[in-house]
Amino acid sequence: RNRKLYTCIKGSGLGEALKTGITHTTTPYVIFMSGDGTDDPAVIPLMYKRLYEGYDCVFGQRRWPGEALVGYPIVKWLISRLGNRLISRFFDRRYTDYTDIFKGYRLSTASMGLACKTDGFAFPLELCLRAILSGAQYFILPITPYPRIAGKSKFRLWHEVPEYLGVLVRCLKMKYREKWGITWI
């Protein structure tokens, strides 16, 4: 209904749409989920509960062992799992679903997303890593994704992987700058 807001979201990538949501929210919490029907809305009250209890972030953890892949390209899934596991190693964390959008944040933590450089599908990764690097307290919530009910999983790896790598390099620079005081040129 708000034409200016709609134009901003429609004309930009996913990251810009999420930044617009952060900017215009009037609530103390922000929960992001995909629009393809793979995320279970029944999990939202559980995320809200953890945020209300004092966590800065609640990260959904999907794809538990034994989960069936329905309508998801196997090569894309394997690369995604490998990438998420590598990110876990780089940042010394147990969490392994950085690239999924289904996450909840306190507004003060979500506002870090306004400084994110990416405006595409790598935005959830960058915001998640920025929150972790800032020392935010987070809770990992197991979630079961559903087969998508809208759209089709695109096999756009050559477009997405460089964006994810750019986010990873930026966040590793932040990690080591804070850890060892390294200044990058």
N, C-alpha and C positions, 0 to 999 in steps of 0.2 A: 504494500500500500504506500510505503514511503518511496517515491520514485528515485530520489537521490541515493538512498541506501541500496535499492534494487540495482541501479545502474552501476554502482561501485562493485557490487558482488558479481553481477553478470559479466562485466567487462574485464575481470581480473581472474587470477588463479585461485585455487583452494586456500592458499595461505592468506591472500588478501581478503577473501570472504571471512575467514576466521578472525583476522585482525579487526575487520569491521564489526563483527559480533562482539569482540572484547571491548572495543571502543564504545559501543552503544548499549551495553548491558547495564541494567540497574540492579542487579542481584549480586550478592557477595561471592557466588560460585558460578563457574562456567563449566559445562560438560559438552564435549565435542563427540559426535558420532557420525558415522557415514550415512549417506542417504540411499544406499542400495538395499537396505533391509537386512544386512548381515549382523547388525548389532541388536541385542535384546534390550528393549526399553525397560524391561522389568529390573534391570541391573541399576538403573539410574537412582532409585531410592537407596540402594546399598552404597553407591558412590557418594551421594549426598550425606549419608550417615557418617561415613569416614571423614569427609571434609568438615562436617559439623563437629566431630570429635576432636579436630585440631590438625589433621593432616593438611599439608599444603597442596598435595597432589594425590590422585588415585589413578593408577594405571591399569587398564585392562590387560590381562595376559591371556591371549587366545592360543589356539593350536597346541593343546596339550598332547602328549604321546597317545597314539591310538585313534586320533581324530580323523575322520574321513574327509577327503577333499571332494567337494561337490562344486562343479562349475568353475574350478580354479585351475589355470594352466600349471601343470606339474613343474615345468622348468622355472617359471616365475616363482612358484612356491619354494622350490629348492634354493634359488638365489636369494629370496627374501629371508629364509631361515638362516642361511649361511651368513648373510650380511648382518642380521640382528645378533647372531652369536658372536661375530667378530666385534661388533660395537660393544657388547657386554664385556668382552676381554679388554678392549681398549680403555674402557671406563671402570673396570674392576667392579662389576655389578652382576647380580644374579638375574636381574630382569632381562628378558629376551624378546620384547615385542615393541621396540621403540618406534617402528614405522607405522604402527596402527594408529588410527585417529581416535579411537574410543578411550578418552581420558577425561578426567575431571580435575579442575584446578580452583584454588581460591583466586578471586579476581586479582589480588595483589601479585600472585605468582603468574597467572595467565598474562598479566600486563607486560611481562618480560618478552612475550611474543611480538610486541610492537617493535622491538629492536631486531627481530629476525630478518635476515637478508633474503631468504627464500620466499617466494610467493606461490609456490606450487605444492605438490604432494609431499615434499620433504619438510614442510612446515611442522607437522606433528613431531618429527624427529628432532628438529632444532629446538623447539620449545621444550620438549622433554629433557634434552641434554642440558639446556640452559638452566632449567629448574634444578636438576641434579647437581650441576656444577656450583650453583648458588648455595647449596646446602639445604635445599627444601626437604622437608620430611614427607615421604611418600609411602603409600600403601599399595601393594600389588593385589589386585582382585581377579581371581580366575573367572574367565567368561567363556561361554560356548557360542561361537558364531553360527549363524544360520546360513543356508545357501542363499545367495543374493536373489532378490525378488524384482530388482530394477536394474537396468543397464547390463553391461557385459564386461567382464574383466578384460582389460586391454593389455596386450603384450607389448608395451612401449618401453622396454628396458633401456634401449639406447638413448632415450630421452630422459628417463628418470634416474638411471644410475649416476651420470655425471652430477646431477643436482644433489643426490644423496652424498656423493663423495665430497662435494664442495662443503656441505654442512658438516660432515665428519671432520674435514681438515680444519674448518673454522673452530669447531668445538674442541678439538684436540689442542689447538693453539691456546684457547682459553684455559683448558685444563693445565697445561704446562706453564703458562704465564703465571697462573695463580699458585701452582705447586712449587716452582723453582725460580720464579721471578724472571723468566726469559722474555725478552722483548723481541718481537718479530718485526722484520722490515717489510 
